[in-house]
Amino acid sequence: MDRRKLLLAAAAIVAALGAVLVFLYVRGADVRAEEQYDTREVLKVVTLIEAGESIEDAAASGKIALAPVPSNQVLPDALDSTTTLTGKVAVTRLFPGEQIVSSKFGGAAENTALQIKKGDMAISINLTDPARVAGFVNPGSEVSIFLNGADATTGETFTRLLLPRVTVLGVGSTTPVSTTTTTEEGAAVTESLPRTLLTVSLPQPDAERVIFAASNGELSLGLLTADSAVGPNPGVTAQDLFG
């Protein structure tokens, strides 16, 4: 008799625990459902925003708009207004569906004419994404310009510093450019790569060097900080690539 009572008591306890667990699960599901349908309006990217594009231009072009986002998916620094971004530019590409966050904007947008240094002139160079540091080069950035070319006499290829420190004035739009090369077997291979126009400030002799180099080789940029160490050297060829 005592054993039967113990079994009944144990069954009652198990049933009570089961009911509590079911109640907690249902309540949790209700909370999750509420969170899913509880939304906040934040700014999101509608169409691609290029690195270097000002927040004002992006807004005027309809590239950003308020959209509802589930509260549990809103990013910590997501914005519902562009007020705090006035005068700033995108520091990287922003893709459709991304939330507008303050950490992806910085620098200063060019509101008037290009700020060309006294005695300099502005020229533009057309670079691929890797050659322009994957889009991290923005107006106001300082960069080194490298040339990947070939010696006119020996045909030996090299990579060498062309200019140690150059100021970027502006970053233009990105467009695909088709390039056709011929393989060793004689087959023509065409590929399409995105290229972006970058405008830099240079004195005439350096502008001439850059224009010539761009026409006779491939240019690449190195993004600099105030502490970057850069200076002339013999460059690198296949002969001394590994020291």
FIROGU-740156 format. One record per residue (C-alpha): residue number from 0; residue in three letters; x, y, z. Coordinates in nm, 4 decimals, decimal comma, always signed. Layout:
BEGIN
{nr:NUM; rest:ala; X:X; Y:Y; Z:Z}
...
end
This chain:
BEGIN
{nr:0; rest:met; X:+0,0000; Y:+0,0000; Z:+0,0000}
{nr:1; rest:asp; X:+0,2776; Y:+0,2413; Z:+0,0933}
{nr:2; rest:arg; X:+0,4586; Y:+0,1648; Z:-0,2339}
{nr:3; rest:arg; X:+0,1438; Y:+0,2346; Z:-0,4321}
{nr:4; rest:lys; X:+0,1042; Y:+0,5695; Z:-0,2606}
{nr:5; rest:leu; X:+0,4678; Y:+0,6558; Z:-0,3346}
{nr:6; rest:leu; X:+0,4192; Y:+0,5726; Z:-0,7036}
{nr:7; rest:leu; X:+0,1055; Y:+0,7853; Z:-0,7200}
{nr:8; rest:ala; X:+0,2854; Y:+1,0731; Z:-0,5485}
{nr:9; rest:ala; X:+0,5812; Y:+1,0439; Z:-0,7873}
{nr:10; rest:ala; X:+0,3463; Y:+1,0385; Z:-1,0862}
{nr:11; rest:ala; X:+0,1702; Y:+1,3501; Z:-0,9556}
{nr:12; rest:ile; X:+0,5052; Y:+1,5312; Z:-0,9155}
{nr:13; rest:val; X:+0,6160; Y:+1,4326; Z:-1,2663}
{nr:14; rest:ala; X:+0,2836; Y:+1,5509; Z:-1,4090}
{nr:15; rest:ala; X:+0,3153; Y:+1,8817; Z:-1,2239}
{nr:16; rest:leu; X:+0,6714; Y:+1,9337; Z:-1,3513}
{nr:17; rest:gly; X:+0,5566; Y:+1,8531; Z:-1,7037}
{nr:18; rest:ala; X:+0,2784; Y:+2,1086; Z:-1,6788}
{nr:19; rest:val; X:+0,5240; Y:+2,3717; Z:-1,5527}
{nr:20; rest:leu; X:+0,7681; Y:+2,2978; Z:-1,8368}
{nr:21; rest:val; X:+0,4883; Y:+2,3165; Z:-2,0954}
{nr:22; rest:phe; X:+0,3742; Y:+2,6475; Z:-1,9464}
{nr:23; rest:leu; X:+0,7279; Y:+2,7909; Z:-1,9558}
{nr:24; rest:tyr; X:+0,7801; Y:+2,6758; Z:-2,3166}
{nr:25; rest:val; X:+0,4497; Y:+2,8259; Z:-2,4310}
{nr:26; rest:arg; X:+0,5269; Y:+3,1493; Z:-2,2501}
{nr:27; rest:gly; X:+0,8731; Y:+3,1601; Z:-2,4096}
{nr:28; rest:ala; X:+0,7205; Y:+3,0981; Z:-2,7514}
{nr:29; rest:asp; X:+0,4789; Y:+3,3850; Z:-2,6925}
{nr:30; rest:val; X:+0,7679; Y:+3,6141; Z:-2,5963}
{nr:31; rest:arg; X:+0,9649; Y:+3,5101; Z:-2,9044}
{nr:32; rest:ala; X:+0,6624; Y:+3,5713; Z:-3,1224}
{nr:33; rest:glu; X:+0,6134; Y:+3,9142; Z:-2,9658}
{nr:34; rest:glu; X:+0,9802; Y:+3,9980; Z:-3,0287}
{nr:35; rest:gln; X:+0,9465; Y:+3,8846; Z:-3,3895}
{nr:36; rest:tyr; X:+0,6507; Y:+4,1137; Z:-3,4530}
{nr:37; rest:asp; X:+0,7837; Y:+4,3992; Z:-3,2360}
{nr:38; rest:thr; X:+0,9677; Y:+4,6140; Z:-3,4895}
{nr:39; rest:arg; X:+1,1638; Y:+4,9380; Z:-3,5046}
{nr:40; rest:glu; X:+1,2026; Y:+5,1628; Z:-3,8042}
{nr:41; rest:val; X:+1,5675; Y:+5,2156; Z:-3,8982}
{nr:42; rest:leu; X:+1,7435; Y:+5,3382; Z:-4,2099}
{nr:43; rest:lys; X:+1,8388; Y:+5,0652; Z:-4,4567}
{nr:44; rest:val; X:+2,0251; Y:+5,0632; Z:-4,7868}
{nr:45; rest:val; X:+1,7931; Y:+5,0420; Z:-5,0882}
{nr:46; rest:thr; X:+2,0531; Y:+5,0414; Z:-5,3680}
{nr:47; rest:leu; X:+2,4319; Y:+5,0080; Z:-5,3618}
{nr:48; rest:ile; X:+2,6214; Y:+5,2942; Z:-5,1918}
{nr:49; rest:glu; X:+2,9808; Y:+5,3287; Z:-5,3060}
{nr:50; rest:ala; X:+3,2729; Y:+5,3982; Z:-5,0744}
{nr:51; rest:gly; X:+3,3364; Y:+5,7733; Z:-5,0714}
{nr:52; rest:glu; X:+2,9720; Y:+5,8599; Z:-5,1477}
{nr:53; rest:ser; X:+2,8302; Y:+6,1241; Z:-4,9145}
{nr:54; rest:ile; X:+2,5262; Y:+6,0550; Z:-4,7003}
{nr:55; rest:glu; X:+2,3564; Y:+6,3578; Z:-4,8595}
{nr:56; rest:asp; X:+2,4055; Y:+6,2212; Z:-5,2123}
{nr:57; rest:ala; X:+2,2875; Y:+5,8748; Z:-5,1095}
{nr:58; rest:ala; X:+1,9727; Y:+6,0170; Z:-4,9480}
{nr:59; rest:ala; X:+1,8995; Y:+6,2484; Z:-5,2425}
{nr:60; rest:ser; X:+1,9321; Y:+5,9542; Z:-5,4828}
{nr:61; rest:gly; X:+1,6849; Y:+5,7452; Z:-5,2854}
{nr:62; rest:lys; X:+1,9511; Y:+5,4947; Z:-5,1861}
{nr:63; rest:ile; X:+1,8385; Y:+5,4825; Z:-4,8216}
{nr:64; rest:ala; X:+1,4955; Y:+5,4581; Z:-4,6619}
{nr:65; rest:leu; X:+1,3282; Y:+5,3844; Z:-4,3292}
{nr:66; rest:ala; X:+1,2181; Y:+5,0226; Z:-4,2971}
{nr:67; rest:pro; X:+1,0775; Y:+4,8081; Z:-4,0139}
{nr:68; rest:val; X:+1,3248; Y:+4,5653; Z:-3,8566}
{nr:69; rest:pro; X:+1,2471; Y:+4,3130; Z:-3,5792}
{nr:70; rest:ser; X:+1,3677; Y:+4,4675; Z:-3,2539}
{nr:71; rest:asn; X:+1,5928; Y:+4,1725; Z:-3,1742}
{nr:72; rest:gln; X:+1,7701; Y:+4,2211; Z:-3,5108}
{nr:73; rest:val; X:+1,8358; Y:+4,5952; Z:-3,4875}
{nr:74; rest:leu; X:+2,2104; Y:+4,6665; Z:-3,4742}
{nr:75; rest:pro; X:+2,3387; Y:+4,8559; Z:-3,1676}
{nr:76; rest:asp; X:+2,4353; Y:+5,1694; Z:-3,3639}
{nr:77; rest:ala; X:+2,1573; Y:+5,1554; Z:-3,6255}
{nr:78; rest:leu; X:+2,0164; Y:+5,4971; Z:-3,7126}
{nr:79; rest:asp; X:+1,6699; Y:+5,6245; Z:-3,7903}
{nr:80; rest:ser; X:+1,7944; Y:+5,9646; Z:-3,9097}
{nr:81; rest:thr; X:+2,0907; Y:+6,0946; Z:-4,1093}
{nr:82; rest:thr; X:+2,1353; Y:+6,3986; Z:-3,8833}
{nr:83; rest:thr; X:+2,4496; Y:+6,2685; Z:-3,7113}
{nr:84; rest:leu; X:+2,6051; Y:+6,1727; Z:-4,0470}
{nr:85; rest:thr; X:+2,5862; Y:+6,5188; Z:-4,2052}
{nr:86; rest:gly; X:+2,8966; Y:+6,5863; Z:-4,4146}
{nr:87; rest:lys; X:+3,0262; Y:+6,2288; Z:-4,3872}
{nr:88; rest:val; X:+3,0989; Y:+5,9694; Z:-4,6560}
{nr:89; rest:ala; X:+3,0708; Y:+5,5915; Z:-4,6674}
{nr:90; rest:val; X:+3,4027; Y:+5,4325; Z:-4,5714}
{nr:91; rest:thr; X:+3,3150; Y:+5,1069; Z:-4,7497}
{nr:92; rest:arg; X:+3,0588; Y:+4,9742; Z:-4,9945}
{nr:93; rest:leu; X:+2,7095; Y:+4,9366; Z:-4,8468}
{nr:94; rest:phe; X:+2,4841; Y:+4,6752; Z:-5,0029}
{nr:95; rest:pro; X:+2,1024; Y:+4,6654; Z:-5,0330}
{nr:96; rest:gly; X:+1,9367; Y:+4,5465; Z:-4,7121}
{nr:97; rest:glu; X:+2,2146; Y:+4,6681; Z:-4,4794}
{nr:98; rest:gln; X:+2,1189; Y:+4,8820; Z:-4,1836}
{nr:99; rest:ile; X:+2,2725; Y:+5,2311; Z:-4,1817}
{nr:100; rest:val; X:+2,5173; Y:+5,2448; Z:-3,8896}
{nr:101; rest:ser; X:+2,7404; Y:+5,5338; Z:-3,7851}
{nr:102; rest:ser; X:+3,0577; Y:+5,3186; Z:-3,7848}
{nr:103; rest:lys; X:+3,0432; Y:+5,2841; Z:-4,1650}
{nr:104; rest:phe; X:+3,0600; Y:+5,6578; Z:-4,2279}
{nr:105; rest:gly; X:+3,3437; Y:+5,9007; Z:-4,1681}
{nr:106; rest:gly; X:+3,5697; Y:+6,1581; Z:-4,3284}
{nr:107; rest:ala; X:+3,4313; Y:+6,4660; Z:-4,4906}
{nr:108; rest:ala; X:+3,2422; Y:+6,5006; Z:-4,8132}
{nr:109; rest:glu; X:+3,3633; Y:+6,7444; Z:-5,0746}
{nr:110; rest:asn; X:+3,0900; Y:+7,0087; Z:-5,0813}
{nr:111; rest:thr; X:+3,2541; Y:+7,2462; Z:-5,3302}
{nr:112; rest:ala; X:+3,5293; Y:+7,2251; Z:-5,5911}
{nr:113; rest:leu; X:+3,8182; Y:+6,9829; Z:-5,5503}
{nr:114; rest:gln; X:+4,0666; Y:+7,0997; Z:-5,2903}
{nr:115; rest:ile; X:+4,3726; Y:+7,0961; Z:-5,5168}
{nr:116; rest:lys; X:+4,7000; Y:+7,1879; Z:-5,3467}
{nr:117; rest:lys; X:+4,8628; Y:+7,5126; Z:-5,4544}
{nr:118; rest:gly; X:+5,0794; Y:+7,4448; Z:-5,7611}
{nr:119; rest:asp; X:+4,9259; Y:+7,0990; Z:-5,8176}
{nr:120; rest:met; X:+4,6790; Y:+6,9694; Z:-6,0710}
{nr:121; rest:ala; X:+4,4112; Y:+6,7010; Z:-6,0418}
{nr:122; rest:ile; X:+4,4294; Y:+6,3838; Z:-6,2513}
{nr:123; rest:ser; X:+4,2255; Y:+6,0634; Z:-6,2360}
{nr:124; rest:ile; X:+4,3375; Y:+5,7014; Z:-6,2488}
{nr:125; rest:asn; X:+4,1188; Y:+5,3982; Z:-6,3117}
{nr:126; rest:leu; X:+4,1864; Y:+5,1120; Z:-6,0673}
{nr:127; rest:thr; X:+4,0462; Y:+4,7703; Z:-5,9811}
{nr:128; rest:asp; X:+3,9192; Y:+4,6991; Z:-5,6297}
{nr:129; rest:pro; X:+4,2386; Y:+4,5194; Z:-5,5162}
{nr:130; rest:ala; X:+4,4537; Y:+4,7991; Z:-5,6595}
{nr:131; rest:arg; X:+4,2645; Y:+5,0578; Z:-5,4538}
{nr:132; rest:val; X:+4,2905; Y:+4,8659; Z:-5,1243}
{nr:133; rest:ala; X:+3,9507; Y:+4,6962; Z:-5,1557}
{nr:134; rest:gly; X:+3,7579; Y:+5,0244; Z:-5,1361}
{nr:135; rest:phe; X:+3,9169; Y:+5,1602; Z:-4,8182}
{nr:136; rest:val; X:+4,0653; Y:+5,4599; Z:-5,0027}
{nr:137; rest:asn; X:+3,8409; Y:+5,7644; Z:-4,9543}
{nr:138; rest:pro; X:+3,8574; Y:+6,1388; Z:-5,0223}
{nr:139; rest:gly; X:+4,1327; Y:+6,2806; Z:-4,8021}
{nr:140; rest:ser; X:+4,3245; Y:+5,9515; Z:-4,7820}
{nr:141; rest:glu; X:+4,6988; Y:+5,9548; Z:-4,8364}
{nr:142; rest:val; X:+4,8375; Y:+5,6760; Z:-5,0520}
{nr:143; rest:ser; X:+5,1562; Y:+5,5465; Z:-5,2095}
{nr:144; rest:ile; X:+5,1440; Y:+5,4641; Z:-5,5807}
{nr:145; rest:phe; X:+5,3204; Y:+5,1491; Z:-5,7037}
{nr:146; rest:leu; X:+5,3850; Y:+5,0413; Z:-6,0620}
{nr:147; rest:asn; X:+5,3736; Y:+4,6848; Z:-6,1854}
{nr:148; rest:gly; X:+5,5531; Y:+4,7043; Z:-6,5181}
{nr:149; rest:ala; X:+5,8224; Y:+4,5656; Z:-6,7451}
{nr:150; rest:asp; X:+6,1673; Y:+4,6977; Z:-6,8355}
{nr:151; rest:ala; X:+6,1563; Y:+4,8375; Z:-7,1894}
{nr:152; rest:thr; X:+6,5016; Y:+4,6939; Z:-7,2710}
{nr:153; rest:thr; X:+6,5091; Y:+4,3524; Z:-7,1046}
{nr:154; rest:gly; X:+6,1373; Y:+4,2845; Z:-7,0732}
{nr:155; rest:glu; X:+6,1921; Y:+4,1899; Z:-6,7066}
{nr:156; rest:thr; X:+5,8833; Y:+4,2543; Z:-6,4951}
{nr:157; rest:phe; X:+5,9052; Y:+4,4507; Z:-6,1711}
{nr:158; rest:thr; X:+5,7066; Y:+4,6153; Z:-5,8924}
{nr:159; rest:arg; X:+5,8392; Y:+4,9470; Z:-5,7678}
{nr:160; rest:leu; X:+5,7298; Y:+5,2515; Z:-5,5708}
{nr:161; rest:leu; X:+5,6402; Y:+5,5338; Z:-5,8103}
{nr:162; rest:leu; X:+5,5279; Y:+5,8065; Z:-5,5670}
{nr:163; rest:pro; X:+5,5618; Y:+5,7818; Z:-5,1868}
{nr:164; rest:arg; X:+5,2741; Y:+5,9993; Z:-5,0633}
{nr:165; rest:val; X:+4,9810; Y:+6,1352; Z:-5,2643}
{nr:166; rest:thr; X:+4,6529; Y:+6,2927; Z:-5,1499}
{nr:167; rest:val; X:+4,3262; Y:+6,1502; Z:-5,2848}
{nr:168; rest:leu; X:+4,0786; Y:+6,4249; Z:-5,3755}
{nr:169; rest:gly; X:+3,7817; Y:+6,2161; Z:-5,4759}
{nr:170; rest:val; X:+3,6451; Y:+5,8680; Z:-5,5464}
{nr:171; rest:gly; X:+3,4177; Y:+5,8259; Z:-5,8451}
{nr:172; rest:ser; X:+3,1695; Y:+5,5603; Z:-5,9463}
{nr:173; rest:thr; X:+3,2577; Y:+5,1975; Z:-6,0122}
{nr:174; rest:thr; X:+3,1968; Y:+5,0485; Z:-6,3569}
{nr:175; rest:pro; X:+3,2794; Y:+4,7080; Z:-6,5059}
{nr:176; rest:val; X:+3,5575; Y:+4,7122; Z:-6,7649}
{nr:177; rest:ser; X:+3,6209; Y:+4,4219; Z:-7,0038}
{nr:178; rest:thr; X:+3,9812; Y:+4,3139; Z:-7,0579}
{nr:179; rest:thr; X:+4,0944; Y:+4,0623; Z:-7,3214}
{nr:180; rest:thr; X:+4,4175; Y:+3,8662; Z:-7,2816}
{nr:181; rest:thr; X:+4,5756; Y:+3,5902; Z:-7,4889}
{nr:182; rest:thr; X:+4,6834; Y:+3,2616; Z:-7,3302}
{nr:183; rest:glu; X:+5,0036; Y:+3,0742; Z:-7,4214}
{nr:184; rest:glu; X:+4,7910; Y:+2,8545; Z:-7,6457}
{nr:185; rest:gly; X:+4,6725; Y:+3,1617; Z:-7,8371}
{nr:186; rest:ala; X:+4,3182; Y:+3,1603; Z:-7,7014}
{nr:187; rest:ala; X:+4,1558; Y:+3,4975; Z:-7,6236}
{nr:188; rest:val; X:+4,0153; Y:+3,5266; Z:-7,2704}
{nr:189; rest:thr; X:+3,7847; Y:+3,8157; Z:-7,1798}
{nr:190; rest:glu; X:+3,7055; Y:+3,9045; Z:-6,8195}
{nr:191; rest:ser; X:+3,5063; Y:+4,1883; Z:-6,6685}
{nr:192; rest:leu; X:+3,6481; Y:+4,3622; Z:-6,3623}
{nr:193; rest:pro; X:+3,5002; Y:+4,6536; Z:-6,1652}
{nr:194; rest:arg; X:+3,7160; Y:+4,9656; Z:-6,1902}
{nr:195; rest:thr; X:+3,6854; Y:+5,2912; Z:-5,9997}
{nr:196; rest:leu; X:+3,8095; Y:+5,6373; Z:-6,0891}
{nr:197; rest:leu; X:+4,0217; Y:+5,8024; Z:-5,8208}
{nr:198; rest:thr; X:+4,1260; Y:+6,1672; Z:-5,8477}
{nr:199; rest:val; X:+4,4582; Y:+6,2757; Z:-5,6956}
{nr:200; rest:ser; X:+4,6471; Y:+6,6030; Z:-5,6514}
{nr:201; rest:leu; X:+4,9952; Y:+6,6163; Z:-5,8085}
{nr:202; rest:pro; X:+5,2531; Y:+6,8623; Z:-5,9413}
{nr:203; rest:gln; X:+5,2978; Y:+6,8442; Z:-6,3191}
{nr:204; rest:pro; X:+5,6109; Y:+6,6209; Z:-6,3266}
{nr:205; rest:asp; X:+5,4494; Y:+6,3611; Z:-6,1021}
{nr:206; rest:ala; X:+5,1223; Y:+6,3806; Z:-6,2965}
{nr:207; rest:glu; X:+5,3152; Y:+6,3022; Z:-6,6141}
{nr:208; rest:arg; X:+5,4848; Y:+6,0050; Z:-6,4473}
{nr:209; rest:val; X:+5,1542; Y:+5,8629; Z:-6,3253}
{nr:210; rest:ile; X:+4,9811; Y:+5,9063; Z:-6,6620}
{nr:211; rest:phe; X:+5,2717; Y:+5,7399; Z:-6,8431}
{nr:212; rest:ala; X:+5,2909; Y:+5,4561; Z:-6,5896}
{nr:213; rest:ala; X:+4,9159; Y:+5,3922; Z:-6,6103}
{nr:214; rest:ser; X:+4,9445; Y:+5,3654; Z:-6,9896}
{nr:215; rest:asn; X:+5,2406; Y:+5,1259; Z:-6,9785}
{nr:216; rest:gly; X:+5,1741; Y:+4,9106; Z:-6,6726}
{nr:217; rest:glu; X:+4,9361; Y:+4,8543; Z:-6,3820}
{nr:218; rest:leu; X:+4,9097; Y:+5,0930; Z:-6,0874}
{nr:219; rest:ser; X:+4,8340; Y:+4,9859; Z:-5,7294}
{nr:220; rest:leu; X:+4,7818; Y:+5,1955; Z:-5,4174}
{nr:221; rest:gly; X:+4,9040; Y:+5,1506; Z:-5,0628}
{nr:222; rest:leu; X:+4,6922; Y:+5,3217; Z:-4,7965}
{nr:223; rest:leu; X:+4,9039; Y:+5,5283; Z:-4,5549}
{nr:224; rest:thr; X:+4,8747; Y:+5,6557; Z:-4,2001}
{nr:225; rest:ala; X:+5,0759; Y:+5,9336; Z:-4,0409}
{nr:226; rest:asp; X:+5,3159; Y:+5,6671; Z:-3,9075}
{nr:227; rest:ser; X:+5,3605; Y:+5,4716; Z:-4,2322}
{nr:228; rest:ala; X:+5,7244; Y:+5,4321; Z:-4,3341}
{nr:229; rest:val; X:+5,7666; Y:+5,4577; Z:-4,7108}
{nr:230; rest:gly; X:+6,0522; Y:+5,5675; Z:-4,9333}
{nr:231; rest:pro; X:+6,2385; Y:+5,5007; Z:-5,2602}
{nr:232; rest:asn; X:+6,4015; Y:+5,1593; Z:-5,3098}
{nr:233; rest:pro; X:+6,5111; Y:+4,9403; Z:-5,6029}
{nr:234; rest:gly; X:+6,1766; Y:+4,7593; Z:-5,6127}
{nr:235; rest:val; X:+6,1244; Y:+4,3879; Z:-5,6665}
{nr:236; rest:thr; X:+6,1845; Y:+4,1618; Z:-5,9682}
{nr:237; rest:ala; X:+6,1613; Y:+3,7851; Z:-6,0163}
{nr:238; rest:gln; X:+6,5363; Y:+3,7651; Z:-5,9465}
{nr:239; rest:asp; X:+6,5198; Y:+3,9064; Z:-5,5942}
{nr:240; rest:leu; X:+6,1578; Y:+3,8270; Z:-5,4998}
{nr:241; rest:phe; X:+6,2692; Y:+3,5953; Z:-5,2189}
{nr:242; rest:gly; X:+6,5753; Y:+3,7967; Z:-5,1164}
end
